[in-house]
């Protein structure tokens, strides 16, 4: 009697068990994101944007569904750093955050600048920013963490990027730190435009990822990275990226 059919049956059973384990891991996932248009934002009480489409396409290819909730960044960040099986996107990858998450990406890239209100004193360097009365930055953003690490003690944390631009233009603070690719949409969302502000010195260039909480199984991050790599190879990632950020250069890992 040949053992070949038995071996095939055993291999099939192992594959089924692995598949069930994968589904069990994936179905426990939950995701959080913020109002950060056009990369992530809410529309009719539903998450949308570049990052959201990438996450949803990965889930579609994995054959799973997981909830995505749009909340203030500080709350999302707290969930992702304390709750297992939690995904946070998009998250700027920095040395300070490296060991806090398991990373899948990159998904987007930005350049951060200081901004002032149109007609106010121009800002040309970091030392001028250090001497400013206050710098508006969304709470728990990488820019807040970065500038604090550089010794800045004049940071004024606000809930969202929209709050930062409103307060800047209203004269509540002389300076704001935000990313470039999302600025136009953020201004538009609060009824402002690029003529209301001036771009100052560059702070840093950054790359954003999907970040999974540390207690999420390694296998989840590995599968998600593999699917994202497949999307980049077959052109679907580029199509999504250029839909939301036409003319922008695709992100590269740093």
C-alpha positions as CSV (number, residue, x, y, z in Angstrom):
1,X,0.0,0.0,0.0
2,X,1.3,3.4,-1.0
3,X,1.7,6.1,1.7
4,X,1.5,8.9,-0.9
5,X,-2.3,9.5,-0.4
6,X,-1.8,9.6,3.4
7,X,1.1,12.0,3.1
8,X,-1.0,14.3,0.9
9,X,-3.9,14.1,3.4
10,X,-1.5,15.0,6.3
11,X,-0.1,17.9,4.3
12,X,-3.6,19.1,3.5
13,X,-4.6,19.0,7.2
14,X,-1.5,21.0,8.1
15,X,-2.4,23.6,5.5
16,X,-5.9,23.8,6.8
17,X,-4.7,24.2,10.4
18,X,-2.3,26.9,9.3
19,X,-5.1,28.7,7.4
20,X,-7.4,28.5,10.4
21,X,-4.6,29.9,12.6
22,X,-4.1,32.7,10.2
23,X,-7.8,33.6,10.1
24,X,-7.9,33.5,13.9
25,X,-5.0,36.0,14.1
26,X,-6.3,38.3,11.4
27,X,-10.0,38.4,12.6
28,X,-8.8,39.8,16.0
29,X,-7.3,42.9,14.3
30,X,-8.7,46.4,14.8
31,X,-7.4,49.6,13.2
32,X,-7.2,53.2,14.1
33,X,-6.4,56.3,12.0
34,X,-6.9,60.0,12.2
35,X,-8.1,63.0,10.2
36,X,-5.1,63.5,8.0
37,X,-6.4,64.1,4.5
38,X,-5.9,63.0,1.8
39,X,-3.9,60.1,3.4
40,X,-6.5,59.2,6.0
41,X,-9.8,60.9,6.9
42,X,-13.5,60.3,7.5
43,X,-16.2,60.8,5.0
44,X,-19.9,60.1,5.8
45,X,-18.7,58.4,9.1
46,X,-16.4,56.0,7.2
47,X,-12.6,56.0,6.9
48,X,-11.2,56.8,3.5
49,X,-8.1,58.1,1.8
50,X,-4.8,56.7,0.5
51,X,-3.8,54.8,3.6
52,X,-7.3,53.5,4.1
53,X,-7.5,52.1,0.6
54,X,-4.1,50.4,1.0
55,X,-5.2,48.8,4.3
56,X,-8.5,47.7,2.8
57,X,-6.9,46.2,-0.3
58,X,-4.5,44.2,1.9
59,X,-7.4,42.9,3.9
60,X,-9.3,42.1,0.7
61,X,-6.4,40.0,-0.6
62,X,-6.2,38.2,2.8
63,X,-9.9,37.6,2.7
64,X,-10.6,39.3,6.0
65,X,-12.4,42.3,7.4
66,X,-11.4,44.4,10.4
67,X,-12.9,47.6,11.8
68,X,-11.2,51.0,11.0
69,X,-12.0,53.8,13.3
70,X,-11.1,57.5,12.8
71,X,-10.2,59.1,16.1
72,X,-7.9,61.9,17.4
73,X,-4.2,60.8,16.9
74,X,-3.3,60.8,20.6
75,X,-6.1,58.4,21.3
76,X,-5.2,56.1,18.4
77,X,-1.6,56.2,19.5
78,X,-2.5,55.2,23.0
79,X,-4.6,52.3,21.8
80,X,-1.8,51.0,19.6
81,X,0.8,51.2,22.3
82,X,-1.3,49.4,24.9
83,X,-3.7,47.0,23.1
84,X,-2.7,43.7,21.3
85,X,-3.7,43.1,17.7
86,X,-4.1,46.8,17.0
87,X,-3.0,48.6,13.8
88,X,-2.3,52.3,13.5
89,X,-1.9,54.1,10.2
90,X,-0.3,56.0,8.8
91,X,2.6,56.1,11.4
92,X,5.9,57.9,10.9
93,X,8.7,55.5,11.6
94,X,11.3,57.2,13.9
95,X,14.1,55.9,16.0
96,X,12.1,56.8,19.1
97,X,9.2,54.6,18.0
98,X,11.1,51.8,16.4
99,X,10.7,49.3,19.2
100,X,7.1,50.3,20.0
101,X,5.6,48.7,16.9
102,X,5.9,46.1,14.2
103,X,6.2,47.9,10.9
104,X,4.6,47.3,7.5
105,X,5.4,49.7,4.7
106,X,6.3,52.3,3.6
107,X,2.9,53.6,2.7
108,X,3.5,57.4,2.3
109,X,6.2,60.0,2.5
110,X,6.1,63.6,3.6
111,X,8.3,66.6,4.4
112,X,7.7,68.6,7.5
113,X,8.0,72.4,7.7
114,X,7.4,75.2,10.1
115,X,4.6,77.5,9.0
116,X,3.7,81.0,9.9
117,X,0.6,83.2,9.3
118,X,0.8,85.2,6.1
119,X,2.2,88.7,6.8
120,X,3.9,87.7,10.1
121,X,7.7,87.5,10.7
122,X,9.3,84.9,8.4
123,X,11.0,81.9,10.0
124,X,14.2,80.7,8.3
125,X,15.9,78.4,10.8
126,X,15.5,76.1,13.8
127,X,17.0,78.5,16.2
128,X,14.3,81.1,15.4
129,X,11.7,78.4,16.0
130,X,13.3,77.5,19.3
131,X,12.8,81.1,20.4
132,X,9.2,81.4,19.3
133,X,6.5,81.8,22.0
134,X,4.6,78.7,21.0
135,X,4.7,76.0,18.3
136,X,1.4,74.3,17.4
137,X,1.7,70.6,16.8
138,X,-0.9,67.8,16.9
139,X,-0.6,65.8,20.2
140,X,1.7,62.7,20.0
141,X,2.8,63.4,16.5
142,X,6.3,62.4,15.6
143,X,7.1,66.1,15.2
144,X,6.2,66.7,18.8
145,X,8.4,63.8,20.0
146,X,11.2,64.8,17.7
147,X,11.3,68.5,18.7
148,X,11.1,67.7,22.4
149,X,14.0,65.4,21.9
150,X,15.9,68.3,20.4
151,X,15.2,70.4,23.5
152,X,12.3,72.5,22.3
153,X,10.2,73.5,25.3
154,X,7.7,75.8,23.5
155,X,5.5,73.1,22.0
156,X,1.7,73.7,22.3
157,X,-0.1,70.3,21.7
158,X,-3.4,70.4,19.9
159,X,-5.9,67.6,19.1
160,X,-5.7,67.7,15.3
161,X,-3.9,69.3,12.3
162,X,-7.1,71.3,11.6
163,X,-6.9,72.8,15.1
164,X,-3.3,73.8,14.4
165,X,-4.1,75.7,11.2
166,X,-7.1,77.4,12.7
167,X,-5.2,78.6,15.7
168,X,-2.2,79.7,13.6
169,X,-4.3,81.8,11.2
170,X,-6.3,83.2,14.1
171,X,-3.1,84.5,15.7
172,X,-3.2,82.2,18.7
173,X,0.4,81.2,18.1
174,X,3.2,82.4,15.8
175,X,4.3,79.0,14.5
176,X,3.0,75.6,13.4
177,X,4.7,72.4,12.5
178,X,3.0,70.1,9.9
179,X,3.6,67.8,6.9
180,X,3.5,69.2,3.4
181,X,1.4,66.7,1.4
182,X,-1.6,66.9,3.7
183,X,-1.5,70.7,4.3
184,X,-3.7,71.8,1.4
185,X,-6.5,69.4,2.3
186,X,-6.3,70.4,6.0
187,X,-6.6,74.1,5.1
188,X,-9.5,73.4,2.8
189,X,-11.3,71.4,5.4
190,X,-11.5,74.5,7.7
191,X,-12.2,77.0,5.0
192,X,-8.7,78.3,4.5
193,X,-6.1,78.2,1.7
194,X,-2.4,78.4,1.0
195,X,-2.5,82.2,0.8
196,X,-3.3,82.3,4.5
197,X,0.1,80.9,5.6
198,X,3.8,81.0,4.6
199,X,6.2,78.0,4.5
200,X,9.3,78.4,6.7
201,X,12.3,76.2,7.3
202,X,12.2,72.4,6.7
203,X,12.2,70.2,9.8
204,X,12.7,66.7,8.4
205,X,11.6,64.3,5.7
206,X,9.6,61.3,7.0
207,X,8.2,58.0,5.8
208,X,4.9,56.5,7.1
209,X,4.0,52.9,7.7
210,X,1.2,50.7,9.0
211,X,2.2,50.1,12.7
212,X,1.0,47.0,14.6
213,X,1.1,46.9,18.4
214,X,4.0,44.9,19.8
215,X,1.8,42.1,21.1
216,X,0.5,41.4,17.6
217,X,1.9,38.1,16.2
218,X,5.0,38.5,14.0
219,X,3.2,36.4,11.4
220,X,0.6,39.1,10.9
221,X,3.2,41.8,10.1
222,X,5.0,39.3,7.8
223,X,1.8,38.5,5.8
224,X,0.8,42.2,5.6
225,X,4.3,43.2,4.3
226,X,4.2,40.4,1.7
227,X,0.8,41.6,0.4
228,X,2.0,45.2,0.3
229,X,5.1,44.2,-1.6
230,X,2.9,42.3,-4.0
231,X,0.8,45.4,-4.5
232,X,3.9,47.4,-5.3
233,X,5.0,44.8,-7.8
234,X,1.7,44.5,-9.7
235,X,1.2,48.3,-9.9
236,X,-2.0,48.5,-7.7
237,X,-0.2,50.4,-4.9
238,X,1.0,53.0,-7.4
239,X,-2.5,53.4,-8.8
240,X,-3.9,54.1,-5.3
241,X,-1.0,56.4,-4.4
242,X,-1.4,58.6,-7.6
243,X,-5.1,58.7,-7.2
244,X,-4.7,60.5,-3.9
245,X,-1.4,62.2,-4.4
246,X,-1.0,62.9,-8.2
247,X,2.5,63.8,-9.1
248,X,4.0,62.8,-5.8
249,X,7.0,60.5,-5.7
250,X,6.3,57.0,-4.3
251,X,7.7,56.4,-0.8
252,X,10.9,54.4,-0.3
253,X,12.0,52.8,2.9
254,X,14.6,54.7,4.9
